[in-house]
Amino acid sequence: MERVVHKAKSFKEADAWDRQQQLGMPPQQRIRVARVLQQRVFGPPKAIRTCLKST
């Protein structure tokens, strides 16, 4: 994933740039980015049986 830095002069400009960047990505790339961010926050996915297993 290529990192891009953009300095905005206002929150409104930053929000518009974010929206434009997201709309410019193909759907598969947006899904891939969402999965990477999800794994960074929540860690690797767990098996459903492990999650439902009672202790």
WOBELRA-V837156 format. One line per field, one symbol per residue. psi: psi as a letter, one per 40 degrees, with the letter a starting at -180 (. if undefined). burial: I if it has 9 or more other C-alpha atoms within 8 Angstrom, else O. Layout:
psi->???
burial->???
This chain:
psi->hhhhhhhieidddddddddddddeiidddddddddddddddeaiiiiddddehi.
burial->OOOOOOOOOOOOIIOOOOOOOOOOOOOOOIOOOOOOOIIOOOOOOOOOOOOOOOO
